[in-house]
Amino acid sequence: TPTLSRDPTFLAFLPVLCAVWADGLMEDDELDAVNRALDGAAWMTSEGRARVREWLDPCNPPSPVVFGAATAAVRAATRNGTLTLTRAGIAVVEADPVRAGRDAVAWRDEAIATLGRVELELGVAGAEALRDITGAGHEAVVAGPRARGLAEEVAPLIHGDHPDLRTRTRAALARPELRIPDETPRSEYRERTLAAVQALADAGLGAVAYPLEYGGEGDPCGAVAVFEELALGDLSVLVKYGVQFGLFGGSIAQLGTEKHHRRYLSRIAELDLPGCYAMTETGHGSNVRDLRTTATYDPATAGFVIDTPDEDARKDYIGNAALHGRMATVFARLRVPCGGEDSMPGPHHHPDVPAPPQLDDHGVHAFLVPIRDERGTVLPGVHIEDCGAKEGLNGVDNGRIRFDGVRVPRDALLDRFAQVTPAGEYHSPIPSPGRRFFTMLGTLIAGRISIAAASQSVAKKALVVAVRYTSERRQFGPAAGPEVPVLDYLALQRELLPRVARTYAMAFAVRELIRRYADPEPDRRELEVRAAALKAAASRHALDTLQACREACGGQGYLSENHFARLKADTDVFATFEGANPVLLQLAAKGLLSRYRREMGDLSMWGMARYLAELAGTRLADMNPVVTRRTDPDHLADPDFQHSAMLYREERLLRSAARRLKARLDQGMDSFDAVNDCQDHLITLARAHVDRIVLEAAHDALGAMQEGEAKALVARVVTLHGLATLEDQRAWYLEKGYFESSKSEAVRNEVNRYCRTLAPRAVELVDAFGIPDELVGAPIGLKR
């Protein structure tokens, strides 16, 4: 039976012997490794070699008492932090009381060489094997309190303006009418959603955007702030609120005139007149220009006749239509008797349904059409059906509407941009039908800004839950050591920390967009490009963040009580609301190309020469091998470098897209086919534009901060965002020669480093989002 010996050469082997018997079995390969070491260990005594061989019989393991004494001796000798089995062997020898006062072990170096080879052949991680033997690190770990020192200081930097309105909205969200439980039956859910919107109207939150003279607050940006805050609650309530006060009421406020405002806005704000926004058709979603519902003017009755020519032209997916709406803003083709100022043909892709020859088609306009009476009865000529259950947002009563010869008076036309006289003459202050159409749609830009803001709220809420949970949830860890928080793992840090950073940067960009929207004389083209691009980017970020956070929370994230399932289902349609994301990205790219064409057209010959010289200089500076190969951390974290890299990408994509389109047009290709042929390029351009403006907004926000620890922390977050964005596009930069492979690898390594250093501050960073526990809701995401 194996025994313990005081022979020092035996004691040197003791940690290795404990390691190979730690699982109660001696494997053949382990036996061979130790035997080979013994054969070559000339430094060992015959006594030591014999005692070691006693421990090498697979059929005769050490008794529990002997093994316990051996591990106790190893533990006593290594309590000062010995790192390997080899060093532990020497420590056991030197700790033996029999050797007290003696000189150093003469054969120390030979023993270290032998034992090191054994460790290598056994394939054990010495430090982990040692912890497994000694049991060190098994003490219970009690999580300390979270540090929140900077949360309050950072919070104002990422919150938007209108603090009073935000406080009022959160107070309304705390009301019982707005707390709708999961798994509420659909019919009950719809009625409770209506009651919740009524509570918001009673709190004065429906009229925020409307003019003061009609009971509003005259603050369209304030209405966006309300919408952003409501996104922290039930998203069916958010969407029904948006349909009633934003789309239906907003269309009247923006497209109507004083008579419409006086007659309707206060009633809409009080929810006395529930309404719909009937734009989308079964056959036309994003392509609003070619909608096919008609509004034909009848001079004999001085009114319009609203018709749905076929099933493809019915109004579809209309919020508030299935149950509660009593009036709809209907987008239809305005047709008048021939002879108006200008006319345009009907939708070119439906030649089988042309406008009657005696009518002029002036394109899509908006009309107010009653669809139910005061008692909720559907009016004659109006046909409504329920869209039924959806993936999410089942508190919203979406429906389909058909019109069969429904008559409305002449003043049902929302006539800010076009009027029809009693005799049927069409007039507009905007002579171009195309420009008139886009001007009309441009007034409705608040919807896209609102979706971008709401997407930010959803991303923040998801990150609060995931970061708090993963900072507490413990799994695995070093052998024989304590379990560690799962947020300590680099893979999970990489999933969450760059998304926290992007959420900060996107918050700055959305805040800047709202401030541009508040400008009384904004650059409308620039605003439309930004709104389209940021809506697409923010909604996609929210969807990706929700999935990453759900996975980070494991099985807990799959439980209904922790809200990810409902958030994902309700938010999924954000990628489609207010314009499908691919369409909006193309819209943004076309806006960038139009601006580029205008700027190039405005340059004189000398101006063009200067532009080309500057472009060449920039290219030489950016593509200098010294720059493309530079990998030091200070350079990669430099805001100027990150901005230059993103600007270079956007400008190169812009110029190359312009060249590709021009080449196709010069060859006689139809403009539609040319754009379609370059569609992937245009979408990539729009995304590069978003990357650049988001980073610029973050840098501008940093520049406005006071020096201190809060600014330093946010600066590191913004740096991580920039690095992660460059990492996402490494393939493009390598392809174009902007990065060499060493620089690409260095960017990846820096993302890892920033994730590791920011992980201990992750809870502070999400606490700064300022979402109270009652709105977080998920039990795993509450403050501890």
N, C-alpha and C positions, 0 to 999 in steps of 0.2 A: 504494500500500500504506500502511495507517495507520502512523504513526510517533508517537514521543513528542516532546513539545515542552516547553521550559522556560517557555513563556508561562503566567503565573499564572492567567489566566482559563481556559485549557485544563486546567491541573492541578486547578482547582476541580471540573471535570466528570469527572475521571478515575475516581473511585469509581463514578459512575453508569454510565459507559461500560463499566467492567469488569463491572458487575452485569448489563447487558443482553447482554453477550457471554459470560457465565459458562457458558451451556449450549452455546456454539458456534454459536448461531443468533441472527440479528437479526429479530425479528418485526415485522410492519407496524405494530401498535399501539405497540410500543416506539419505532419510528422516528418515528412521528407525534408521540408525547409529547415526545421530545427536540427535534425540529424546532420545535414550538410554543414550547418554552422558549427556544430560540436566537433565534427571531424577536422575543421580548419582552425579551431580555436586553441592555438598553442599556449595561450596565456592562462588557460583554465587548469585548475588542480585536478588530480584524479578523483578526489572526493567530490568536488563540484560537478565534474562530468557525470559521475555515477548517480548523484542525486537528481540531476536534470533528467537522465535517462529513465529514472523511476517514474517521472511524470509523463513519459512519452508512450505508455502502454494504453492503446485505445480501449482495451477491455478492463482496465483497472484505473478508473478516474480517481482523483483525490476526493476524500470524504468531505461532506459539507463543512465539518469543523475545521479541517486542514485548509480547505479553500477559503473559508471565511477569515482564518488567521492570516493567510497569504494576502488577501485583498486588504485587510486591515493594516498590514505592514506597508503595503504600497500606498495606501491612503495617507498614513501618518507621515511617510517620507515625501509626499508630493503636495502637501497642503499649501505650499508657497507658490504653486502655479507651474509645475513642471509641464512641458508641452508635449513630449513624445514618450513612447515606451522605452526607447533607448536611454534617454536622459533620466527617466524614472528608475531604470535599473541601477545606474550609477548613484542616484539619490538614495535608493534603498541600502546600498552598500555603505555609503557615507553616514547614513542615519543609524546604523547598527551600534548599540551602546558598547559592544565589545571593542569597537574601533575608536572609542572616544580618546582624543588626544594624540592619535597616531598621524603619521604623515599622509599625504595624498596617495591615492591608489596608484601604484606604479604602472599597472597595465591598463590604465583608464582609456587611453587612445585606442589601443587594440580592441578593447571591449566595445567601445563606441562603434568602431568600424564593423565588427561582427554583428552586433545587435541591429545596426542600421540596415545591413543586408537582409537580416531576418525580417524586419519590418517590411522592407521592399518586396521580398518574395511572398510574404503572407498577404500582401495587398491590403493592409489595414491602414486607416487614417489614424496615426499614432495618438493624436490628441483626443479624437473621439473614442478610440478604444480604451484609452486611459480613463476617460470620464465614465465609460460604461463599466469598467472594473470597480472604480472607487465610489460610484454613485454620487459624485460631486455635482452640484447644480440642481438636485431634485427638490430643493426647498421650495415651498409654495411662493409664488410670485403674486404680489398684490399690486394692481395697477394704481399708480399715483394719480392725483387730480390732473385733469387736462390744463395745460397752460393756455390762457386766453388773454394774455396781457395786451396784445396788439389788436385783437379783434375789433374792439370799439373804435380804435384809431383808424383802422383800414376801412371799416364799413362805409363811412361817408364817401370814400373815393370811388366805390363801385356802385353805390345806389344812385338812382337818377334824381332829378330835381322833383319839386312838388312834394316835400315831406308831409305837409298837412293833408293833402289829398290821399297820400299813401296811408297815413294814419287812419283817416276816415274809412278807407277801403278795408283795412285790416280789422277795424272795429265791426264793420258790416259782416265780414267773413266769420266773425265769432258768433254771430246770431244763429239761433237754432234752425232757422229756415234754410240756412246755407250749409248745414251739416247733413248731407244725404248719405246714408250707409251704403256699403257695397251690396250687391245682389238684391237691390230693390227691384221689384217687378217693373217691366218697361212702362206700363200704363201709369203706375203710381209715380215712377221716376219722372215722367214727363210733367205730371201735375206739380210735383214738388219742385222741379226746375222752374216752372212758371212762377210758383210762389216765391222762390228765391230771387228771381229777377224782379218781381214786384217789390220785395224787400229792398233791393238795391235802388229801385226807382224812388221808393219812399224815403231813402236816405239821401236823395238828391244826386245820386251818382249817374243817372241816365242823361242828365242835361249838361254835363260839364263842357262839352264841345260846342254847344249851341249858343247863339248870340244872347247877350244880356237882355235885350228887349223882349225875348220870348221865354224868359225864365231860366236861361242857361248861365254859364259862367264865362263864356267866350274864350275857352282855353282848350283848343284841340290837342295840344301836347299834354295837358293834364288828363285828358281822356285816355291817352296812350298809357300814362302812368297808372291810371285806375285799372286798365286792361292787364297791364303787367302784373300788378298785385293780385288781381283776381285769378291769374293763372296758378297761384299757389293753392287755390281751393279746387272745388269740383269743376272740371273742364267743360262739362255740359252746361253748367251755369255760365261759364265764361263765354261759350260760343253763342248761347241764346241771347245773352247780354249784347254781344257784338252784333248779332243779326238785327236785333231790335233798335239799339241806339246808335250803332256804328254804321251798318250797311243801309238799313231802311231809313232811319232818321238822317244819317249822314248823306245819303243820296239826295234827299229833299233839301238839306241845308246847303249842299254844294252845287247841285244841278238846278234847283228850283229858284224862284224869285220871291219877293216880299209877300205876295199873296199866298204862296204855299207855306212860307214860314209862319205867317200869322195864323193860318188855318190849322196847321198840323203839329208844329214842333212841340208846343207845350203838352199836347195830348200824348204825343209819342213818348216824351220824357217821363210822363206819369204812368206809362203803360195803359193809358185809357184807350189807345189805338194800337193794338198789336199788329205788327206788319212783317212783310217778307221782302226779300231782295231777289227778284226773279230774273236772273241773267242767264245762268247755265241752261243749256238745252241737252236733250238726250244725244243729239248728233254734234253738238258744239260745246266744248268746255272752255279751253283757253282761247280758241279762235272766235273771239267776240265779234269781230268785224263781219263775219258771215252768218250771224244768227238769222233765223228764218221766220220767227214770229213776226206778224205784220200788224201795223197800225195804219189803217187807210182813212184818210180824211174824207168826210162826207159833207160837202158844202150845204146840202139841203137841210141837215140837222145841226150844222156847226159843231160836229164832234168827230171822234175817231172810232173806228170799228176794229177791235182787236181779234185776231184770228190765229189759230194754230193750223197750218196747212196740212200737216201729217204727224204721225207719231214721232218721227225723228226731230220734230220742231217743238215738242212739248217741253215745258220748263221742268227741269229735273233736279233732284237733290236740294230742293229749296227749303231752307230752315224756317220753322214756324208755320209751314204751309199745311201740314197734315192735320193739325188740330186748332191752333190758336190764332193764326194770322187772319186779320179782317181786311187788310189792304196790302197790295204788293206794288213795289216799284218794278215795272215790267220793261225790259229792254226789247225793243221791237223795231223793225224797219219802218221808218216813216215814209208813207207814200201819199202823194197829193196829185190832183189833176195836173196834167202837163202844163208847163209854162213857167216853172219856178226859176230862181236864179241859177241853180246848178242841179245836176242830177247825176246819179251813178247807177250802173246796171245792178241787177240783183246778184246774189252769190254765184260766182262763175262756175262753181263745181256742182250746181244744180240746174243745168240748162233745161231740164224737163219741167221745172216749176218757175218760169220767168214771170216777172212783174207784168201785169196786163198792159197792153200797149198804150192805153190812154192815161197811164199813171207814171209819174216820176218817182224814183226811189232815191231818197236822200240819206240812206244809211241808217245805222242804229241810233235811236234816241231813247230816252227814258220817259215812261208814262205811269201815272198813279191809277191803279185799277182796283176797285173794291172786289173782294172775292167772297166775303161773308157779311151777313147783316149783324145787327147788334146782339142777336140771340145766338150767333154762331152758325146760322144756317147758310150753306153754300148757295150763292146767288145764281140765278138763271144764266145759262151759257158758260158757266165755269164748272169744270170737271176736275176733281181733286182725288188723288189716291195716295195712300201711305206708302212710303219707301220701305217700311218695316224695320226689322232688326239690322243693326250695322255692327261692324267690328268694335266700335266704341262710340262714345258720345250718344248713348241711347236715351239720354234725357232730352235730346233735341228732336222735335217732331218734323223730320224731313219728309217732304212730299213732292208729288208731280202735279203739274197744273196744265190743263188744256183750255183754250178759249175758243168758243164757237159763236162768232158774231157778237161779242160783248161790246156794248156802246159806252163810251165815256165822253164827257164834255171836252171842248177845245182846251180849257185850262188844265186838263189832266196832263198835258205835256209839260214836263219840267223844262222850262224855256229860258234858262240862263244863256245858252249859247245858240238857240234857234227858236224862231217864232213862226206860227202859221196864222195868217189873217183870217177873219170870218169868211172871206171869199175863197180861201184855200191857197193864198200866195205864201210861199216859203221864203223867209229872210233869216240871215245869220250874219253877225259881225265878223265871223271867220269865213272867208270865201272858200277856202280849200276844204273839200269834204274830208280828206285824209287828216289834215291838221285839226279840223273841228272834232273829229272822232277821238284822236289822241289827246286833245285838250280836255275833252269830257272825261276820258278815263283817268287822265292825270290828276284830276281833282279828288279821286278816290284813293290816293296814295297812302292815306293813313292806315288802311287795312293791312298793307304789307309791313309797314312800320310796326303796327300792333302785333302781328304774328311774330316778327323778329323779337320784340320785347318779351312776349309771352313764352317763346321758345327758350329764352334766357332763364326765365323763372323756373321752367321745368328742368333744365339742365342743373341749375343751382340746387334745386330740391333733391334731385337724384344723387348729386355728389355729396350733399350733407349726409344723407342716409348711408351711402356706401363708405365714405371716409370715416365717419364715426364708428360704424360697425366694424370695419376691418382694422381699425386702430385698437379695438378691444378683443376681437375674435382671435384666439390663439390656436395654432396648429403646428405640429412638428417642431423642429428645432435641432440643435446639435445632439449627437448621441449622448444619452444620460444627462443632457442639459434640459433646461426648462423649455416648454413650448413658447413660441414667440408670436407676437401679433402678425397676422397675415399681411398687414401693410409693410412689414419689414422685408418682404420678399420683393426683389427687384422686378420680377415679371408683373406683379400686381401694381407696384409703384408706376411702372411704365403704362399700365392701363388707366390709372386714375390721375396721376400728377400732371401729365401733359393736358389732360382734359380740364383739370382745375385751372391750369394756366391759360388755356384757350378761352375758358369761360370768363376769366378776368379780362383778357384782351377784348373779347367780343362784347363784354359789358361796356367797356370804354367806347367801342365803335358804335354800338347802338345808342348810347347816350349822346355821342356826337351827332348821329343821324337825327335824333329827335330835336336837338338844338338847331340843326340846319332847317328842319321842318318848321320850327318856330320863327325863323327869319321872315319878316313881312315881305321881303323882296328876294326870295331865294333864286338860285340858278336852277330852274325847273328841270332842265335836262340832266344836270349833275345829280339832283335830288332823286330823280326817277331811276337813274342808273344805280345809285347807292342803295336805294330802297329795294330794288329788285334783287341785287346781288346779295345784300345782307339778309334779306328774308330767306333766300335759298340757303345761304351758308348757316344761318342761325338755326333754322329748322332741321337741317341735316345734322348739325352738331348735337342738337337735343336728342334726336333719334339714336345716333351713335352712342351718346353718353348714357342714355337710358339702358341700352343693351349691355354696355360695359359694366355699369354699376349693378345691374341685375346679376350678372355672372360673378362679379366680385363678392356678392353677398351669398353666393351658393344657394343651398336649399331655402334659406331664410328669405332670399330675394324672390323666390317663387311663390311664397305664401301671399295670399290676397291681402292680409292685414298690413303688409309692408308696401303695398301700393304700386309696385312696379308693373304688374300686369295691367292694371287700370290706366296708369300713366302711359304705358306703351300703346295700348289700344286707342286711347283718346287722342294721343299726340300724333299718331301715324299720319293722319290726314293733314297735318300742318305742312307736309311736303306738297300738298295739292291745293289747299286753301289759297285764295288770293293769287292764283297763278301757279301752275305746276312748276316745280323747281327747274327742270331742264329748259322750259320755255322762258322763265325769268332770267336764267343765266345767258341764254341767247339774246334776250332783250338787252341785258347789260352789255354784252359784247358788241352788239350793233350800235349801242349808244357810244361806246368807246371808239368804235371805228368812225362813226359820224363826226365825233369831236376831232379825231386825228385828221380826217379829211378837211374839216374846216380850218384847222390850224395849219396844215400844209398849204391850203389854198390861199390863206391870208399872208403867207410869207413872200416877201419880195425876192428877187434873185440873190441879193446880198444876204438877206435873212436866211434863205435856204442854204447858201454857202456856209454861213456861220453854224446853222443847225447841223449840217453834215460834218463840219469840223469838230464840233462839240461831241457829236455822236462817235466819231472816230476816236477822239481823245478818251472818252468814257470807256469805249471798248478796249483800248490799249491798256488803260489803268486796271480795268476789271480782269482782263485776261492775261495780265502780266504773270509769268511763271512764278515769280516771288509771291504773288497773291494767291494764285490757284493752289500752290503747294503749302501755304502757310497753315499750320495746325495748332499753334499755341492757344491755350484756353482764353487768354485775354483778347486775342483777335477774334475768335469765334463768338465770344460774348459781346463784342463791341456793337452797340446799336447801329453805328454807321455802316459796319460791314453787313449786318443782317438786313438793314434797309436797302443798301445798295444791291445786295443779291436778289431781293424780291422785286425791286424796281427794274433791274436788268431783265429778269424773267418776264415781267409784264410787258415791258417795252419791246423785247425781242418777239414775243408772241404776237403783240399788236402789229408790228411791222410785217412780220411774216404772214399773218392772216390777211392784212391789206394786200400784200403782193399776190397771195394765192387767189383771192377773190378777183382782183383786177385782171390777172392773167386769164382766168376763165371767162370773165365778161368780155375781154378783148378778143377772145376766140369765138365769141358769139353765143356763149352758153346763157341760157335763161337765168335771171337773177335768183329765182327760187332754187333752181338746180345747183347754181354756184354756191349758195349758202348751205344747201343740204350736203354738198360735196365736202364742205369745210366745217361741218357742224361740230365734230369732235374738237377741232382746233378752237372754235369760238367758245365752247364751254370751258376748255382749259384756260383760255384767256380770261374769261370772267372769274374763274376761281383764283387765278394769279392776281387779278385786280383786288379781290377780297382779301387775299393774304397780305397784300401791300397796305391797303387802307386800314385793316385791323391793326397791323403792327404800328402804323403811323399814329392811330388814335391812342394806342397804349403808350407810345413814347410821349405824345403830347400831354396825356394825363399825368405821366411821371414828372414831366417838366413843370407842371403846376403844383406839385406837392412840396411841402416844406421838408427840409432836410431832417433826417432822423431815422430811427429804427424801422418805422412803418414804411417809409419810402425805400429803404434798403431791402426790406423783405419783398415788397411789391416789385422792385426792380429785378430781383432774382426770378420771380414768377414770370415776368414779361420776357426775361432772357430765355427761360425754359421754353416759353411759347415760341419765340423766334427760332430756337434751335430745333424744336420738334417739327416746326413747319418746314425748315430746310431739310430735315431728315426725311420727311414725307416725300419731298421732291428730289431726293438725291439722284434718282435715275435720270431725271431731266438735266440736272446740273452736270452729271458725269457725261451724258450724251453730248452736251454742248461744249464740253471742255472747261466749264467754269470751275468745276472741282476736279482735282486729281484724286485717285483712289485713297491716298493717305489722308486727304482732307475729309473725304466722305466718311472714312472710318473714325476720324477724330470727332466729327460732328456726332456720330452715334455714341461715342464714349462720353462726350460732354453731356448728352441727354441723360445717360445713365448717372453721371456724377450729380447733375442737378436734381434728378429724381431722388437719389439717396440723401442729399443734404436737405431737401425740402420736405421729405417724408415726415420728420419729427415735427414740422410746423403745419402739417396738412390739416389737422383739426382746427387750428387757429384760422387757417385760410378759409375753410368752409363756414366756420362760426361767423366770420366777417360778412357772410351773405345776409346775416341778420334775420333768418327765418325762425320764428318762435316754434316751440315744440308743438303747440296746438295746430300749426299749419304743416309742420313736418309730418305729423300723424303716425308714421311707421314706428312701431315699438322699438325696432332695432336701431333707429336713427335718433332717438331722444338723447338729450344731454344726460351724462352720468354725474 
